[in-house]
Amino acid sequence: MNAPLTIALPKGRLLDSVATHLEQRGLNLTFEKRQLSAQDPTGFLKAYKVKNHDLPAYVHHGIAGLGIAGDDTVAESGHTFTRVATLPFGGTRLCLAAPVGTAVPDGRNGPVTVATSYVRMTREWFHQRGIPVKIIRLDGSVELAPVLGLAPYIVDLVETGSTLKANGLEVIQDMRTIQVRLLANPAYFKLHYREIRQLSDIMNMNVD
């Protein structure tokens, strides 16, 4: 029997969606209490539960050959992976937001100050438009930055926009669509191409 494919899964809400998606397609991964690894009974897949921002490192270094992550996590890691499949859940938007009525910045008045957790994507977006930007990195509650005067703009992932609205903010520019991907370490993909394609077919299978 071949060794199972190894895959890193992110802790949190996305893990529940991934586990349900796989279970509906015959791959049952059950993490016992406090366990960080699980193997489906068929022996086809072994999963490791890791922090979202650590996931690219595990796949990049080959600890897990595969991973499931959003475009944002991959972009911020700076690593390059083979994109195997796009999953039909977990999609969101990366947006530029500011207090209601604020114009989209054009850089005419000097560098634009932005608070965000998504430093790489924010810098790239502004630089592509020739707009000088000063980025203040925050790891949470970026909506407070304009309210408290830290930065007039924020960049964040937006689903419903309700948190923005509750803090007097609104989306002033969609920057990119974020989707959830099945990714592979490039060397691992070449070595296990057939099995990975089989997993991709399973994950894309329609379920009644």
N, C-alpha and C positions, 0 to 999 in steps of 0.2 A: 504494500500500500504506500502511495506517495505521501510525503510529508504535507501537512495542511498549508494552505496559503496563510500568510500572516498579515494582519490588518490592524492599524491603529484607529481607534474610534474616540471622538471627543466626548468628555464628560458633559453632562447637562442635558438640556432639552433635545438637542440634536441626536444624542445617543438613543433616547427613547424612540424617536422617529425612525432611526436607522434599524434598531432592533425589531421594531414592528414590521418594517418594510421587508427585512430578511425573513422573519418568521412566516409572513404571508406567502413567502416563496420557498418554504421548506428548509430554511437554515435557521435553527433555533439557538441563539446565544443567550445563556442565562448567567449573569454575574452573581455569584453568591455574595452574601454580606461581606464587605471589605475586600473582596477579591478584585484584582485588577486585570485578570485574564479569564477567558472562557473559550471553550471549543464546542462547535456544534456536533451533535451526536454522529453525524455522517463522517466526521474526520476531515471534511473538505476545507474548513475555515477555522483559524484560531485568531481570537481578537484580544487586543490589549486596550485597556481604558486609560487614557492620558488626558492631561489638561490641553485645552484647545490650542493655546499658543505654543505648546511644546510639540504638538503633533508633527509639524513639518520636520523638526529635527530628528525625530525617531525614524521617519521614512527616508529622509536624506541620508542618514548614516546606516540605513539598511537593517535597523533593529526590527522594524516591521517593513515588509515589502510593499504594502499598500496602506492607504489612508483615506479617510473621508473627511473633507474639510471644505469650508467656504472659500470663494475666491479671495476674500479679504485676508484670511489667515495665511493663504499661500503667498499673496502679494507682499504682505508685511514681513514674511520670513526671508525673502530674497532668494529662496531656493527654486530650482527648476525641476519639474516632475513631468512624467508622461500622463496626460489626461486620458483616462479610460472611458468614463461615462459621466453624464450629468444626471443628477437625481431629481425626482419630481416633487421635492419638498424643501423647505428651509430657505427659499429664495427671499431676497430683500433688496434694498437700495442703499447705496452710499450717497449721502446728500450733504450739500452745504446749507446751513441753516443760520438764521439770525433773528433778532427781534422783528415783529410784524412791521412791514412797511420798509424794511431795509433793502437797498438796491444791491444787485450783484456787483461785487467789487471788480474794478478794471485796472487798479494799480496806479491811476493817475495821481493819487494823493500819497504815493509812497508805498512801502511794504504793507501788506495786509496781514493782520494778526489773527491767527486761527488756533483754537484749542481743539485737540483731537487725540484719540488713541491710534489713529491710522496715519502715522507720520509719512511713510513711504508713498502711499497712494495720494495723500494730500499734496505733498511736495511735487510729485510728478504731474498732477492735474494742473496746478498753478504754473509750473515751469513750462508745460506744453503751451500755455496761453500767454507766456511772456510776462506774467504778473509776479512781481517780487512778493515773497511771503515769509512771515515769521511764524514759526509753529511752536506752540506751547503744548507739550505732551501731558495728557491727563489719562489716567487709567480707569476713570469712572465718573459718572455724574457730570458729563461735559455740559449739560444744559444749564448748569449753574454759572458757567464762565461769563456769558453775556449779562446775566442777572446781577452778578457781583462785580462786574467791570474788569474781569481778567482779560477777556478777548471779545471783540464785537461779533465774531463769527465762530461757528463750530462746524466740524465735519463728523458725521456719525452715521451708523446704520439706522434706517427708518423703516418701520413696518406700517403702523397705522398713523403715526404722527401725533398720537394723543399726549405723549409726554412732552413733546415740543409745545403743543398748544397750552398745556397746563402751566408752562413756564413763560408764556408770552412770546413764543418763537414760532417760526414757520419755515418750511423748506423754500429756499429761494433758487436752488439749482440742483437738479439731479445730476450726479457725477458719473455713476456707472451702476449697472445691474450686478448684483452679487448672487451667484448660484452655488449650489453644493455639488462637489465633484468626487468621484472615485478616482484617486490618483495612485500612481505607481512610481517607485524608484526606477529610473530608466534601466539600470543594469538588471534589476529583478524582473522587470517587464520582459526583457529579452530572454531571460532564462526560463520564465514561467508563462510565456505568451499564451499557450493553449489553455491552461487552467484559468488565467486571468480573463481571457475572452469568454470562457464558460461562466465565470462569476458575473461578468458584465451582462451577458445574456440573461442570467437569472435575475439580476437586479432590474433589468428593463422589461421583464416579463409582465404582461397584463394579468391581473388577478380579478376574477369575478367577485 
